[in-house]
Structures are given as C-alpha cells and as structure tokens.
Amino acid sequence: MKQPVFDVATKFQLEGSVIEVKALGEGFINDTFIIETSEGSPNYILQRKNKKIFSPIPAMMENIQKVCLHIKKKVKEAGGDPMREAMTVTPAVDGKLYYEDEENEYWAVCQFIDETIAYEAAETPELAYAGGKGIGKFQSLVSDLKDPLTDILPGFHNIRFRYKQWDEVLSKNPVGRKAGVEKEIEWIESRRKEMLDFWKLVEDGIIPIRVSHNDTKINNILFDQKGEVLCVIDLDTVLSSTVLNDFGDAMRFYTNTGLEDDTNLDNVSMDIEIYKAFAKGYIEEAGSFLTNKEIEYLAFSAKYITYEQVLRFLMDYIDGDNYYKVKSPDHNLVRTKAQYKLLQSMEEQYDEMKKVVKDLLTEL
C-alpha cells in the first residue's frame, strides 16, 4: 500500500503544520505537489524523484544542495535575498536531504518561492532575452564552484557515449527497421567526425568542465513581479560538464518555429531573431567568465545538441522505441525528421549565428 502523500509531507522539517497537499502540474519525470501550511508559515514543493532516471537520488540531492548553498552565499555577498534568489532545500526530520518511503521511493522538499512569474515558452525576443539572462546568471553564480558533483546522468550529452550506443543498435537492428532509414542513418554518419572533434576539446580540457544545469527551458526560470530574473529552479540535472550544453539545448528549445514532432516540416526552422535575443541576454551575464574557446563554440553548441537529439530519436526508432514514449509506430521517426530540419536550418544560418556572438562581445 502506498504511503499517503500527506503523511510523506510530515516527514520533513517544515515550519508550521501541514494543512493540505495538492498535485501541481503534470511533470514528465517527477511527481510534484504543493504543501500548504498553517498561516504565517511558508509553503513547500514536494517531489517524488524518478529513481529510474536519476541515480543515485541521495547523490543527486547532495549536488542540488551544494549548488544552492553556493548560490545563496554569492547572493548574500552581493546584498541580495538568498531565500528568494536561490532554491532552499528542506531536510527530512532525520536530517537527510530526502525521505525514503516504505516502497523505497525517494521524496524531496524545497521551499516555495511566492510572488513569482514563470513562462511556458519564449515566444518573443524579449522573453528569449530574459531566458538568456537567467541561464547566464545561473552559470555565472556557480562558475567558481569547485566542489565536485556526482555524475547522476552518465553519458549525458557525451557524443562518444551516444555513438557507442548507436553502433550497438545498428549492429543488432532488433526490430528490422534499419533498412527503411538508410538516408537518415547517413545524416548521422556524415557528421560524426565534426561532432567527435568538438567533444575531444571537452575531453582534453581545452573546453573546461563547469557546473551546468542541463534543463534550460524557460519554465525553469522564476521572474519577480517586475519581470527581472529571480532564480533558476529544477536542479535535478545539475552536473559537471561544459556549459555549452546549456546554451545549445536552450537554442534547440527556444528557436524552433515548429514542434519537436512536427509532421509539417515547412513549419520547422531556427528563428534567428530569437537566437540573437537569447545570446544577448546570455552573454551579458556569462561573458565575464567564458574562455575564448567556449565563446568560439557557442554557436556550434546549438548544432551539437540538436544533432545529438536527431541521433537519439533515430536510434530509439531503430531500437524499437524503448526510451521515448511514442504515440504511433513512426513517432520517433517523425521526431527525427523534424529535428533534422531544425539542424539544417541552423547549419544554413551558422555563419550568421557566429557573427551574432562576435558582435555581442564587442558591445560588452
């Protein structure tokens, strides 16, 4: 029998007594609830963490706590409000950063930050600019965090690791789909050297390893009532990698004029104006700590992450749809083609993308 969510909430060091626990949103990874407490006490966010994706959960929570405490220290030194400009992890009654229930499910709590604004999409250059500032600010705050983080997502955005998976799937061809996607396979193979050359710069330390967020959608940024960036949330995916992954992944999300699984490829392209706006906000915040080599590959990171997603969708299609949830037998192939169209649009505009970065740096 599952432990009631209300009972789980009482296992944490909350101020005030628990009045009600209600489901919040429809998360694809974690189950999220809001804990309402007695008057005068803060409310809280309660999450059941997905142990199938993040492993081990205790190490993930340690990562989150390290990042939160570091940001709080920096915010306080700058005269800001560390309770509003950083997430606050609330420990369980036994002092751990999580609670493990009777079914070995892991739960965690953070304090709810009220009077904030969140957006689901960056549909205008103004919002894209704000999103860029949010991610750039987060990276700037943790740019001097030296305490190592545990890798709770092995191989994440590591193209060498992805190629190993890819080669194994192609070799096995478990459901016989490979013969029908020879053209799409060539899309992947024709860019293999280019992608590995980039990743070798990371492996060799030429592009430095830093703290990266790895889920840079705009709904993971909270804004205050004036529309100014307050803090970045949802830190489950923080780990040590290149910060270029954050820039590239944001560009994959922000700039796509179509859907990730758009069946009409005419809808899909990269919006260069959204790219410019995000890059401007990002560079204003992050330009002070980025190395010359990181700056050189900012634009490339958008191609890199988008290419990786093309590979992963196609790989899952050939493998029989074992990773991504699908709505039809060809859903992953539809995703592959839509992401490839986005990649092509980026490649066509790549010179302009690099010029945008160069021009923005001269304005600093």
C-alpha positions as CSV (number, residue, x, y, z in Angstrom):
1,M,0.0,0.0,0.0
2,K,1.4,3.4,-1.0
3,Q,2.2,5.8,1.8
4,P,-0.3,8.8,1.7
5,V,1.3,12.0,0.3
6,F,0.1,13.9,3.3
7,D,2.0,11.5,5.6
8,V,5.1,11.9,3.4
9,A,4.9,15.7,3.8
10,T,5.1,15.4,7.6
11,K,8.4,13.6,7.4
12,F,10.2,16.9,6.6
13,Q,11.3,19.8,8.8
14,L,8.6,22.2,7.8
15,E,7.7,25.5,9.5
16,G,4.1,25.3,10.7
17,S,1.7,22.4,10.3
18,V,0.6,20.7,7.1
19,I,-2.9,21.8,6.0
20,E,-3.2,20.3,2.6
21,V,-1.1,18.6,-0.1
22,K,-2.2,19.1,-3.7
23,A,-0.8,17.8,-7.0
24,L,1.0,20.5,-9.0
25,G,1.2,20.3,-12.8
26,E,1.8,17.2,-14.9
27,G,5.6,16.5,-14.7
28,F,7.0,14.1,-17.2
29,I,9.8,13.0,-14.8
30,N,8.9,13.7,-11.2
31,D,5.5,13.8,-9.4
32,T,5.1,17.2,-7.9
33,F,2.9,18.5,-5.1
34,I,2.5,21.8,-3.2
35,I,2.3,21.6,0.6
36,E,0.1,24.3,2.1
37,T,1.0,25.0,5.8
38,S,-0.6,27.0,8.6
39,E,-1.0,30.7,8.3
40,G,2.3,32.7,8.6
41,S,4.4,29.7,7.5
42,P,5.9,29.2,4.0
43,N,4.5,26.7,1.6
44,Y,6.7,24.0,0.1
45,I,7.2,22.0,-3.1
46,L,7.2,18.2,-2.6
47,Q,8.5,15.9,-5.3
48,R,8.8,12.1,-5.7
49,K,12.0,11.8,-7.6
50,N,12.3,9.5,-10.5
51,K,14.9,6.9,-9.5
52,K,14.8,5.3,-12.9
53,I,16.3,8.4,-14.5
54,F,18.4,9.9,-11.6
55,S,20.7,7.5,-9.8
56,P,21.5,7.6,-7.0
57,I,19.0,10.0,-5.6
58,P,20.9,10.8,-2.4
59,A,23.9,11.9,-4.5
60,M,21.6,14.0,-6.7
61,M,20.2,15.8,-3.6
62,E,23.8,16.4,-2.5
63,N,24.5,18.0,-5.9
64,I,21.5,20.2,-5.5
65,Q,22.4,21.3,-2.0
66,K,26.0,22.1,-3.0
67,V,24.8,24.4,-5.8
68,C,22.0,26.0,-3.7
69,L,24.3,26.8,-0.8
70,H,27.0,28.2,-3.1
71,I,24.4,30.5,-4.9
72,K,23.0,31.6,-1.6
73,K,26.5,32.6,-0.4
74,K,27.1,34.6,-3.6
75,V,23.7,36.3,-3.4
76,K,24.2,37.3,0.2
77,E,27.6,38.7,-0.6
78,A,26.0,40.8,-3.3
79,G,23.4,42.1,-0.9
80,G,20.5,40.1,-2.4
81,D,17.9,37.9,-0.8
82,P,19.2,34.3,-0.6
83,M,15.8,32.9,0.3
84,R,14.3,34.2,-2.9
85,E,17.2,34.2,-5.3
86,A,18.1,30.6,-4.7
87,M,16.3,27.3,-4.0
88,T,16.1,26.2,-0.4
89,V,16.2,22.5,0.2
90,T,14.3,21.4,3.3
91,P,15.7,18.4,5.1
92,A,13.7,15.4,6.3
93,V,13.2,15.1,10.1
94,D,16.2,12.7,10.3
95,G,18.5,15.4,8.7
96,K,18.8,13.8,5.3
97,L,18.1,15.8,2.2
98,Y,15.4,13.2,1.2
99,Y,12.9,10.8,2.6
100,E,12.8,7.2,1.5
101,D,9.3,5.8,1.9
102,E,8.1,2.2,2.6
103,E,8.3,1.3,-1.1
104,N,11.8,2.7,-1.4
105,E,10.6,5.8,-3.3
106,Y,12.6,9.0,-2.8
107,W,10.9,12.3,-1.8
108,A,12.4,15.8,-1.5
109,V,11.1,19.2,-0.4
110,C,12.1,22.7,-1.2
111,Q,10.6,26.0,0.0
112,F,8.0,27.5,-2.3
113,I,9.0,31.0,-3.6
114,D,5.9,33.1,-3.8
115,E,5.0,36.2,-5.8
116,T,6.9,35.0,-8.9
117,I,6.2,34.7,-12.6
118,A,7.0,31.7,-14.8
119,Y,6.6,31.3,-18.6
120,E,6.0,28.2,-20.5
121,A,7.6,29.3,-23.8
122,A,9.8,32.1,-25.0
123,E,7.6,33.3,-27.9
124,T,9.1,36.8,-28.2
125,P,12.6,38.1,-28.4
126,E,12.0,39.9,-25.1
127,L,11.3,36.6,-23.3
128,A,14.2,34.9,-25.1
129,Y,16.5,37.7,-23.9
130,A,15.2,37.2,-20.3
131,G,15.8,33.5,-20.6
132,G,19.3,34.0,-21.8
133,K,20.0,36.3,-18.8
134,G,18.5,33.7,-16.5
135,I,20.8,30.9,-17.7
136,G,23.8,33.1,-17.9
137,K,23.2,34.4,-14.4
138,F,22.9,30.9,-13.0
139,Q,26.1,29.8,-14.7
140,S,27.9,32.9,-13.6
141,L,26.9,32.3,-9.9
142,V,28.3,28.8,-10.0
143,S,31.3,29.4,-12.2
144,D,33.6,29.3,-9.2
145,L,32.1,26.3,-7.5
146,K,35.0,23.9,-7.1
147,D,33.2,21.2,-5.0
148,P,32.8,18.2,-7.4
149,L,29.4,17.0,-8.3
150,T,28.4,13.3,-8.7
151,D,27.5,12.3,-12.2
152,I,23.9,11.1,-11.9
153,L,23.3,11.0,-15.6
154,P,26.3,9.1,-17.1
155,G,26.9,9.9,-20.7
156,F,24.5,12.8,-20.8
157,H,25.4,15.0,-23.9
158,N,28.5,12.9,-24.4
159,I,28.5,12.2,-28.1
160,R,31.2,9.5,-27.8
161,F,28.9,7.6,-25.4
162,R,26.0,8.1,-27.8
163,Y,28.0,6.7,-30.7
164,K,28.7,3.6,-28.7
165,Q,25.0,3.1,-28.1
166,W,24.3,4.0,-31.8
167,D,26.8,1.5,-33.2
168,E,25.4,-1.3,-30.9
169,V,21.8,-0.6,-32.0
170,L,22.7,-0.5,-35.7
171,S,24.6,-3.8,-35.3
172,K,21.7,-5.5,-33.6
173,N,18.9,-3.9,-35.7
174,P,16.5,-5.6,-33.2
175,V,13.1,-4.9,-35.0
176,G,14.4,-4.8,-38.6
177,R,13.8,-1.1,-39.1
178,K,17.4,-0.2,-40.3
179,A,16.8,-0.9,-44.0
180,G,14.0,1.7,-44.2
181,V,16.1,4.6,-42.8
182,E,19.3,4.4,-44.7
183,K,19.1,8.1,-45.7
184,E,18.5,9.1,-42.1
185,I,21.4,7.0,-40.9
186,E,23.6,8.8,-43.4
187,W,22.6,12.1,-41.8
188,I,24.2,10.8,-38.6
189,E,27.3,9.3,-40.1
190,S,28.2,12.3,-42.3
191,R,28.6,14.5,-39.2
192,R,30.3,12.0,-36.9
193,K,33.9,13.5,-37.3
194,E,32.7,17.1,-36.8
195,M,30.9,16.1,-33.5
196,L,33.7,14.0,-32.2
197,D,36.2,16.7,-32.9
198,F,34.2,19.1,-30.7
199,W,33.8,16.6,-27.9
200,K,37.5,15.9,-27.9
201,L,38.1,19.5,-26.9
202,V,35.9,18.8,-23.8
203,E,37.7,15.5,-23.1
204,D,41.1,17.2,-23.4
205,G,40.1,20.1,-21.1
206,I,40.5,22.7,-23.9
207,I,36.9,23.5,-23.3
208,P,36.6,23.5,-19.5
209,I,34.3,21.4,-17.3
210,R,32.0,23.5,-15.2
211,V,28.7,23.2,-13.4
212,S,25.9,23.1,-15.9
213,H,22.1,23.0,-15.4
214,N,21.1,20.7,-18.3
215,D,17.4,21.6,-18.5
216,T,17.3,25.2,-19.7
217,K,13.7,25.6,-20.7
218,I,12.3,29.0,-19.8
219,N,9.8,27.5,-17.3
220,N,12.8,26.6,-15.1
221,I,13.5,30.3,-14.5
222,L,11.5,32.3,-12.0
223,F,11.0,36.0,-12.5
224,D,9.9,38.6,-10.0
225,Q,6.8,40.8,-10.3
226,K,8.9,43.4,-12.3
227,G,9.9,40.7,-14.8
228,E,13.5,40.6,-13.6
229,V,15.3,37.2,-13.3
230,L,15.0,35.9,-9.7
231,C,16.4,32.4,-9.8
232,V,16.8,29.1,-11.7
233,I,14.9,26.1,-10.4
234,D,14.6,22.4,-11.1
235,L,18.2,21.5,-10.3
236,D,17.9,17.7,-10.6
237,T,20.0,17.6,-13.7
238,V,22.9,19.8,-12.4
239,L,26.3,18.1,-13.1
240,S,29.8,18.8,-14.2
241,S,30.1,19.2,-18.0
242,T,30.6,22.0,-20.5
243,V,28.2,25.0,-20.0
244,L,27.9,25.0,-23.8
245,N,25.4,22.2,-23.4
246,D,23.1,24.6,-21.6
247,F,23.4,27.2,-24.4
248,G,22.9,24.7,-27.1
249,D,20.0,23.0,-25.5
250,A,18.3,26.3,-24.9
251,M,18.7,27.2,-28.6
252,R,17.1,23.9,-29.6
253,F,14.1,24.7,-27.5
254,Y,13.8,28.4,-27.9
255,T,14.4,28.9,-31.6
256,N,12.4,26.2,-33.2
257,T,9.5,27.7,-35.1
258,G,7.7,24.3,-35.2
259,L,7.1,21.4,-32.9
260,E,9.6,18.9,-31.8
261,D,7.5,16.2,-33.6
262,D,6.0,18.4,-36.3
263,T,4.6,16.4,-39.2
264,N,4.8,19.5,-41.5
265,L,8.4,20.2,-42.0
266,D,7.7,23.6,-43.6
267,N,6.8,24.8,-40.1
268,V,10.3,24.0,-38.7
269,S,13.2,26.4,-38.8
270,M,15.6,28.2,-36.5
271,D,14.3,31.7,-35.7
272,I,17.5,33.9,-35.8
273,E,15.9,36.8,-34.0
274,I,15.1,34.5,-31.0
275,Y,18.7,33.3,-31.2
276,K,20.0,36.8,-31.2
277,A,17.9,37.8,-28.2
278,F,18.8,34.8,-26.1
279,A,22.5,35.1,-27.0
280,K,22.5,38.8,-26.0
281,G,21.0,38.1,-22.5
282,Y,23.3,35.1,-22.0
283,I,26.5,36.9,-23.0
284,E,25.7,39.9,-20.8
285,E,25.6,37.6,-17.8
286,A,28.1,34.9,-18.8
287,G,30.6,36.8,-21.0
288,S,32.8,37.7,-18.0
289,F,33.8,34.1,-17.2
290,L,33.7,32.3,-20.5
291,T,37.0,31.4,-22.1
292,N,37.8,32.3,-25.7
293,K,37.4,28.7,-26.7
294,E,34.0,28.5,-25.1
295,I,32.9,31.7,-26.9
296,E,34.3,30.2,-30.2
297,Y,32.0,27.2,-29.9
298,L,28.8,28.9,-28.5
299,A,27.1,28.9,-31.9
300,F,28.3,25.3,-32.6
301,S,26.8,24.1,-29.4
302,A,23.3,24.7,-30.8
303,K,24.1,22.4,-33.8
304,Y,25.8,19.8,-31.5
305,I,22.8,19.4,-29.1
306,T,20.3,19.4,-31.9
307,Y,22.3,16.8,-33.8
308,E,22.5,14.7,-30.7
309,Q,18.7,14.7,-30.4
310,V,18.4,13.7,-34.1
311,L,20.7,10.7,-33.3
312,R,18.8,9.8,-30.2
313,F,15.3,9.8,-31.8
314,L,16.5,7.8,-34.8
315,M,18.4,5.4,-32.5
316,D,15.3,4.8,-30.4
317,Y,13.2,4.2,-33.6
318,I,15.7,1.6,-34.9
319,D,15.8,0.0,-31.4
320,G,12.0,-0.4,-31.2
321,D,11.0,2.7,-29.2
322,N,12.4,1.6,-25.8
323,Y,13.3,5.0,-24.4
324,Y,10.9,7.8,-25.5
325,K,7.2,7.5,-25.2
326,V,5.5,7.2,-28.6
327,K,2.0,7.9,-29.8
328,S,2.4,5.9,-33.1
329,P,4.8,3.4,-34.5
330,D,6.6,6.1,-36.5
331,H,6.6,8.8,-33.8
332,N,10.3,8.7,-33.2
333,L,11.0,8.8,-37.0
334,V,8.7,11.9,-37.2
335,R,10.7,13.5,-34.4
336,T,14.0,12.6,-36.2
337,K,12.9,14.3,-39.4
338,A,11.6,17.4,-37.6
339,Q,14.8,17.8,-35.5
340,Y,16.9,17.2,-38.6
341,K,15.1,20.1,-40.4
342,L,15.9,22.3,-37.4
343,L,19.5,21.2,-37.6
344,Q,19.6,22.0,-41.3
345,S,18.2,25.5,-40.6
346,M,21.0,26.0,-38.0
347,E,23.6,24.9,-40.5
348,E,22.3,27.2,-43.1
349,Q,22.5,30.2,-40.7
350,Y,25.6,29.1,-38.9
351,D,27.8,32.0,-40.2
352,E,25.2,34.5,-39.0
353,M,25.0,32.7,-35.6
354,K,28.8,33.1,-35.2
355,K,28.6,36.7,-36.2
356,V,25.9,37.4,-33.7
357,V,28.2,36.1,-30.9
358,K,31.1,38.1,-32.2
359,D,29.2,41.3,-32.4
360,L,27.6,40.9,-29.0
361,L,31.1,40.5,-27.4
362,T,32.3,43.7,-29.0
363,E,29.4,45.5,-27.3
364,L,30.3,44.4,-23.8
